[in-house]
Amino acid sequence: MAGSLLSSEKYREKLESVSSDILRNVRINRGFILWMGFLSVVLAACLFAYSIQLRKGLGVTGLRDITSWGVYIANFVFFVATSLVGMLISSVLGLSGAKWVKPIARIAEIIAVAFAAIAGLVIVSDMGRPDRLPYVFLFGRVQSPILWDVTVVTTYFFVSLLLWFLPLIPDLAISKTRLPGRPKFLIAAYDLLSVKWVHHEKQYQLLHQAMRVLLILIIPLAFAIHTVTSWLFAVTPRAGWDSSIFGPYFISGAFVSGTAAVIIAMYFFRVNYKLQKYLTEDHFEKIARVLVLVSIIYIYFNLNEFLVPGYKLKSLDAIHLKELFSGHYAPLFWGVQLFGLIIPTFLLLVKRMRRPLPLVVISVFVLAASWLKRYIIVVPPQAHPNLPVQNFPVEWVVYKPTLIEIAVSVASIILVLMIITVLSKLFPVIPIQEIAEDEAGGIKEPLDNV
């Protein structure tokens, strides 16, 4: 009995300490208002650019009959790819028993929710007639990968949202009485979203069962979302896209970009939210190893992607590879391969480079290169159509994104930042209950005691 009381007291102490550390960042302060105001102003300017495109059509972009997919589709593929990190961290690593991912899992799910939510809007920006979007659902053909893509992206978003929200419920119940001085609407939202949680053992059993089902379900779903996206390219006979390994090639690349995004977010929250106690150097060390592993896998698929067509060297493949290796796109191609994949992988083999600051610098290069990699996948294969290019103005043949395209693409990035800001500033970014329970040796108590 005495041991139980001591354990109970230890849990309450840990809970107070953890909740105090994490909830001090849950507030609407001047910095939050200024940041959201800045994002809103930039977003308004970008939406004005989109209104011009909506009125005048896609002619205001660099897209033409020869290059009909450009920055918008590269952005879409990048967003879908980065959203897969929720599955990698929460499901693959979480289900494998890696306890170190607990403080990171919610950050990964926030990124997954933000990128998956906006990925669909990016596709709308590429449509000349967005008013016809409902036709995809009303008259979509099962044979079309576009219908599959819309379905799996939407489903993945909702499952990711559940994976973010369900573990948050106990924290909301804990936090709603620990938010003095916060706006009343925020406290009311916590009370509503905590769904009368009282930390009963039966509630935890149901929560764990639901989470386990979702964590298992999201693995094939995440594989489907980027495999179907890859099929949008691979089902065509165009050189550069006609590949049988595009599915695993896209998925391995998604793990690279997603892991880099999580590392950047971890560093930001560690420094700005003062969470060094919960996002330790050991967490950065371990996730750096994950980045090395997925990067090596991605390097392997890159070798496959270029070695096989290079060995067979069909005429159109030869033209495409020459443009990448030594032609117009060579500086971009080699820059991405070297500074976004090969050099970062070798650097991360050195222990000093796996510390927080050098790791986040490397991750910025990796994430930027991941976007440019999608651009390389999307644009260069369209530069050499099967039919001869005759009687076209040069600006119709050589694709160059316009200011309108860039502004509309920036709008999607702004929306992602807004979602991440709201979810991380108005709700605990680190799981309070799980961390306190682990530090107290697995003790939980009813809500009346906590």
SVG drawing of the C-alpha trace seen along z (x, -y; Angstrom):
<svg xmlns="http://www.w3.org/2000/svg" viewBox="-22 -41 54 45">
<polyline fill="none" stroke="black" stroke-width="0.4" points="0.0,0.0 2.8,-2.4 4.6,-1.6 1.3,-2.4 1.0,-5.7 4.6,-6.6 4.1,-5.7 0.9,-7.7 2.7,-10.7 5.5,-10.3 3.0,-10.3 1.4,-13.5 4.7,-15.2 5.8,-14.1 2.5,-15.2 2.7,-18.6 6.3,-19.1 5.6,-17.8 2.3,-19.7 4.0,-22.9 6.8,-22.6 4.6,-21.9 1.6,-24.0 3.6,-27.2 3.8,-27.3 0.0,-26.9 -1.0,-30.5 -2.0,-33.2 0.8,-35.7 2.1,-38.6 4.5,-36.4 1.7,-34.1 -0.5,-37.0 2.4,-38.6 3.4,-35.4 -0.1,-34.5 -0.7,-38.0 2.4,-37.9 1.4,-34.5 -2.1,-35.9 -0.8,-38.9 1.5,-36.7 -1.4,-34.3 -3.7,-37.2 -1.1,-38.3 -0.8,-34.7 -4.5,-34.2 -4.7,-37.4 -2.3,-35.7 -4.6,-32.7 -7.6,-34.9 -5.7,-36.2 -5.2,-32.6 -8.8,-31.8 -10.0,-34.7 -7.6,-34.4 -6.9,-30.6 -3.7,-28.6 -2.2,-30.7 -0.8,-33.0 1.4,-30.2 4.3,-28.5 2.2,-25.4 1.6,-24.7 0.6,-21.7 4.2,-20.3 4.8,-20.8 1.4,-20.4 2.6,-19.5 5.0,-21.8 5.6,-23.3 2.0,-22.6 2.3,-18.8 5.9,-18.8 4.4,-20.5 1.6,-17.9 4.0,-15.0 6.2,-16.7 3.3,-17.3 2.0,-13.7 5.5,-12.4 6.2,-14.5 2.9,-13.5 4.0,-9.8 6.3,-10.6 3.4,-10.2 3.1,-6.5 6.9,-6.0 7.3,-7.5 4.0,-6.5 3.3,-3.1 6.5,-1.5 8.7,-2.7 6.0,-2.9 4.7,0.6 8.2,2.0 8.6,0.9 10.8,-2.1 9.9,-4.0 12.1,-7.0 9.6,-8.1 6.9,-9.0 7.9,-12.7 8.3,-12.8 5.1,-11.0 2.8,-14.0 5.1,-16.3 5.2,-13.8 1.4,-13.5 1.0,-17.3 3.3,-17.4 1.3,-14.5 -2.0,-16.3 -0.8,-19.6 0.7,-18.3 -2.0,-15.8 -4.7,-18.4 -3.2,-20.8 -2.1,-18.2 -5.6,-18.1 -5.7,-21.9 -2.5,-21.8 -4.2,-19.7 -7.0,-22.2 -4.5,-24.9 -3.4,-22.9 -6.9,-22.8 -8.0,-25.3 -11.7,-24.6 -11.7,-23.9 -15.5,-24.1 -15.4,-20.7 -13.7,-19.0 -17.0,-17.5 -17.1,-15.5 -14.2,-13.4 -16.6,-12.1 -19.8,-12.1 -18.5,-10.6 -15.1,-9.2 -14.0,-6.0 -12.6,-3.1 -10.0,-2.6 -8.6,-6.1 -5.6,-6.4 -6.8,-10.0 -9.9,-8.7 -7.8,-6.3 -5.4,-9.2 -8.2,-11.4 -9.7,-8.6 -6.5,-7.5 -5.3,-11.1 -8.6,-12.0 -8.7,-8.7 -5.1,-9.2 -5.8,-12.7 -8.7,-11.6 -6.8,-8.7 -3.8,-10.9 -6.1,-13.4 -7.4,-10.6 -3.9,-9.5 -3.1,-13.1 -6.4,-13.6 -7.0,-10.3 -3.7,-10.4 -4.4,-14.0 -7.7,-13.4 -6.1,-12.4 -3.8,-15.5 -6.9,-17.8 -8.5,-16.4 -5.4,-17.1 -4.8,-20.5 -8.2,-22.1 -7.8,-22.8 -4.2,-24.0 -4.7,-26.9 -5.1,-30.0 -5.1,-33.3 -5.8,-31.6 -8.8,-32.6 -12.1,-31.2 -12.8,-29.8 -9.6,-27.7 -10.6,-26.3 -14.1,-25.5 -12.6,-23.8 -10.4,-21.6 -13.4,-20.7 -15.4,-19.8 -12.7,-17.8 -11.7,-15.9 -15.1,-14.0 -15.6,-13.6 -12.3,-11.7 -11.7,-10.6 -8.6,-8.5 -10.4,-5.3 -8.6,-2.1 -11.4,-1.0 -11.0,-4.3 -7.3,-3.6 -8.0,-0.1 -10.4,-1.4 -8.0,-4.1 -5.1,-1.7 -7.3,0.7 -8.4,-2.1 -4.9,-3.4 -3.5,0.1 -6.1,0.6 -5.4,-2.8 -1.6,-2.3 -1.9,1.0 -4.5,-0.4 -2.4,-3.4 0.6,-1.4 -1.0,0.1 -2.9,-3.2 0.3,-5.2 1.9,-2.8 -1.2,-3.1 -1.2,-6.9 2.2,-7.3 2.1,-4.2 -1.0,-5.5 0.6,-8.9 3.6,-7.2 1.2,-5.4 0.0,-8.7 3.4,-8.8 4.3,-5.2 1.2,-4.1 2.3,-6.3 5.0,-5.2 6.9,-8.5 10.6,-8.2 11.5,-9.1 8.2,-7.9 7.9,-4.5 9.2,-2.6 8.2,0.5 9.9,-0.7 8.2,-4.1 6.1,-2.8 8.9,-1.9 11.1,-4.7 8.5,-7.3 7.9,-5.7 11.6,-5.6 11.9,-9.2 8.9,-10.2 10.5,-8.8 13.6,-10.9 11.7,-14.2 9.3,-13.4 12.1,-12.6 14.0,-15.8 10.8,-17.8 10.3,-16.2 14.0,-16.9 13.5,-20.6 10.3,-20.8 11.9,-19.0 14.7,-21.6 12.3,-24.5 10.2,-23.2 13.3,-22.3 14.7,-25.8 11.7,-28.1 9.5,-26.1 12.4,-25.3 11.8,-21.5 15.4,-20.4 14.3,-18.1 11.9,-16.2 13.6,-16.5 17.1,-15.5 20.2,-15.0 19.6,-11.3 16.3,-11.8 18.2,-13.7 20.9,-10.9 18.3,-8.2 16.2,-10.0 19.4,-10.9 20.1,-7.2 16.6,-6.8 17.4,-9.5 20.7,-7.7 18.8,-4.4 16.0,-5.7 18.6,-7.8 20.6,-4.7 17.5,-2.9 16.6,-5.9 20.1,-6.0 19.6,-2.4 16.4,-3.1 18.0,-6.1 20.7,-3.8 18.0,-1.4 16.0,-4.2 18.9,-5.5 21.1,-2.4 18.6,-0.2 17.4,-2.6 21.0,-3.7 22.1,-0.1 19.3,0.5 19.6,-3.0 16.5,-3.2 16.5,-6.3 14.1,-8.4 15.7,-7.2 19.0,-8.3 17.8,-11.8 16.2,-12.1 19.3,-10.8 21.6,-13.0 19.5,-16.1 19.8,-15.0 23.4,-14.0 25.1,-16.6 22.4,-18.7 20.1,-21.5 19.0,-20.0 22.5,-18.6 23.3,-21.4 20.0,-20.8 20.2,-17.0 23.7,-16.7 23.1,-19.4 20.1,-17.5 21.9,-14.1 25.1,-15.4 23.9,-18.1 20.5,-16.6 21.3,-12.9 24.9,-11.6 26.8,-14.2 24.2,-14.4 24.3,-10.6 28.0,-10.5 28.1,-13.5 25.5,-11.8 27.8,-8.8 30.0,-11.1 28.6,-11.3 29.2,-15.0 26.9,-15.7 24.1,-13.9 23.9,-16.7 20.9,-19.0 22.4,-22.0 24.4,-20.4 21.6,-17.8 19.0,-20.5 21.2,-22.3 21.7,-19.0 17.9,-18.4 17.2,-21.8 19.4,-20.8 17.7,-17.4 14.2,-18.9 14.9,-21.5 16.5,-18.9 13.5,-16.7 11.3,-19.3 13.7,-19.9 13.8,-16.1 10.1,-16.1 10.6,-19.0 13.2,-16.8 10.8,-13.9 7.9,-16.0 9.3,-18.5 12.3,-17.1 10.5,-14.0 8.0,-16.3 10.7,-18.4 11.1,-15.8 7.7,-14.7 7.3,-11.8 6.0,-13.9 8.2,-16.5 8.0,-20.0 7.2,-22.3 6.0,-25.9 5.9,-26.6 7.3,-29.7 10.4,-28.9 8.6,-30.0 6.1,-27.2 8.8,-24.6 11.0,-25.5 9.1,-25.4 9.7,-28.2 7.4,-28.8 5.9,-32.3 5.5,-34.6 1.8,-33.6 2.8,-29.9 5.4,-30.6 2.9,-32.7 0.2,-30.1 2.7,-27.4 3.9,-29.6 0.2,-29.8 0.2,-26.1 3.3,-26.3 1.8,-29.1 -1.3,-27.1 0.8,-24.2 2.7,-26.5 -0.6,-27.9 -1.9,-24.5 1.3,-23.4 1.4,-26.7 -2.2,-26.4 -1.9,-22.7 1.4,-23.2 0.6,-26.5 -3.0,-25.8 -2.5,-22.2 0.3,-20.3 3.0,-19.5 4.5,-16.8 2.2,-14.0 1.9,-15.0 0.2,-11.9 2.5,-9.4 5.7,-11.2 4.5,-11.6 3.5,-8.0 6.8,-6.8 8.7,-8.9 6.6,-7.7 7.0,-4.0 3.7,-3.4 1.3,-4.8 -2.0,-6.4 -4.8,-7.8 -8.4,-8.9 -9.0,-12.5 -10.1,-13.5 -6.5,-12.8 -4.6,-14.5"/>
</svg>
